[in-house]
């Protein structure tokens, strides 16, 4: 298959990754990089990082330090502590060496990072391959006025360029230069290059050249959606699991523990009801806490230079910049809880982000919020209201029957098996009742799964939707699609259905329309790019 021609103003997908090279002379910047040829010296990270890196190295080698400490105490019962001091000094020295062996510079349209003591390594990438710049400040960094800069390049799987740490002003200035393509030689002739990471970190920033427009600010009332999201529940369970050992000890030593013990005198259904209410309340509170930790201060802005900038985080602040010309679409997430609560969330489908970076939240555009807010921000970004709110084309009765068969079949087998085993071994009645519950719910699930299926082809985008418990509406730019995968299982072939996956270099790399009629699947692929399938179709 041939690839479709890229849309005007969009770079071709799959640009080559950042590369490793020796510290030799670099080439002149490519045309359009936005950075002039400027000779700069290798620059150190901020000296205050000497208070951070020894601590980070200590955490990395904590198991080894614990082993040395235990071994030293076992072999030297006199309490000399010699081995422990040597190991601790070695770890601290490693932290100091990271400062003295790490340099970076921006020269001839490239950003270069040099690191390593025994194995020298230089990582370099042209500025026009920079896709995202994250400025992260954990709590200890914020106390010291520092921030970590992570630079994502054209290849999501390539190692990121990480500068840990710069002052907050230096980090933001570096982001300006890389994302907004501001010239390094903007100073007066003869004044020298700007002091990004240089010897005068306190110098005032030049006036901003890209005034920003605020697209979204966090509404504190949105925390009501926290218990309705899967991520919120997982965060709550993680916090609850961490605190469980301390909670048990507290209950054993307090009157509250005696109150829980007295519940044993009530019927089982009372104990179960009280337990469910207590767990739901605890999980809701912890989910709200996790929401605030992750999204406090959330702010989405657009710069005149064509960049989206996201700021969020309570304890650890994170600032992410994404060039709009790298965005290939948006993903509207509607998990079951959010959907029932009238909410949703929005993420960008963009090039240059690995799966790990997406899991860390670098693609977030709107946190869990009201559906109207999500669609409003999505419309402001992609400019296609039809793709966001127009009804989708359903996949027909064959897809509906297939949804019922796949939902009811396994539930029926489970119910029959549980009932047979309960009767055979004379088990309690409630076991058989619980085994039949999925069978009672399966028709509702099947109907909702079919209602979630749909697709639509607009003038600029391909829209696909699927899912019940985790429903997504993916809006993919047609010019960002590089191919299609058309698959049919044995059972799909018998009813004339297929699975159509649109492939792209952005986001999850594949966006799928499930159980779509075969003729419509071919028509959608042909409508996106007639040249793509024309050579395989009969005249």
HELIX and SHEET records of a PDB file:
HELIX    1   1 UNK A   47  UNK A   49  5                                   3    
HELIX    2   2 UNK A   50  UNK A   60  1                                  11    
HELIX    3   3 UNK A   62  UNK A   75  1                                  14    
HELIX    4   4 UNK A   82  UNK A  100  1                                  19    
HELIX    5   5 UNK A  127  UNK A  129  5                                   3    
HELIX    6   6 UNK A  139  UNK A  144  1                                   6    
HELIX    7   7 UNK A  168  UNK A  179  1                                  12    
HELIX    8   8 UNK A  220  UNK A  228  5                                   9    
HELIX    9   9 UNK A  230  UNK A  253  1                                  24    
HELIX   10  10 UNK A  255  UNK A  262  1                                   8    
HELIX   11  11 UNK A  263  UNK A  265  5                                   3    
HELIX   12  12 UNK A  268  UNK A  295  1                                  28    
HELIX   13  13 UNK A  324  UNK A  326  5                                   3    
HELIX   14  14 UNK A  336  UNK A  340  1                                   5    
HELIX   15  15 UNK A  355  UNK A  359  1                                   5    
HELIX   16  16 UNK A  371  UNK A  382  1                                  12    
HELIX   17  17 UNK A  385  UNK A  389  1                                   5    
HELIX   18  18 UNK A  396  UNK A  424  1                                  29    
HELIX   19  19 UNK A  429  UNK A  452  1                                  24    
HELIX   20  20 UNK A  478  UNK A  480  5                                   3    
HELIX   21  21 UNK A  490  UNK A  495  1                                   6    
HELIX   22  22 UNK A  518  UNK A  528  1                                  11    
HELIX   23  23 UNK A  530  UNK A  534  1                                   5    
SHEET    1   A 4 UNK A  19  UNK A  20  0                                        
SHEET    2   A 4 UNK A 121  UNK A 126 -1                                        
SHEET    3   A 4 UNK A 110  UNK A 115 -1                                        
SHEET    4   A 4 UNK A 103  UNK A 107 -1                                        
SHEET    1   B 7 UNK A 161  UNK A 167  0                                        
SHEET    2   B 7 UNK A 146  UNK A 152 -1                                        
SHEET    3   B 7 UNK A 132  UNK A 137 -1                                        
SHEET    4   B 7 UNK A 317  UNK A 323 -1                                        
SHEET    5   B 7 UNK A 307  UNK A 312 -1                                        
SHEET    6   B 7 UNK A 299  UNK A 303 -1                                        
SHEET    7   B 7 UNK A 212  UNK A 217 -1                                        
SHEET    1   C 6 UNK A 364  UNK A 370  0                                        
SHEET    2   C 6 UNK A 343  UNK A 350 -1                                        
SHEET    3   C 6 UNK A 327  UNK A 335 -1                                        
SHEET    4   C 6 UNK A 470  UNK A 477 -1                                        
SHEET    5   C 6 UNK A 461  UNK A 466 -1                                        
SHEET    6   C 6 UNK A 454  UNK A 457 -1                                        
SHEET    1   D 3 UNK A 481  UNK A 487  0                                        
SHEET    2   D 3 UNK A 497  UNK A 504 -1                                        
SHEET    3   D 3 UNK A 510  UNK A 517 -1                                        
END                                                                             
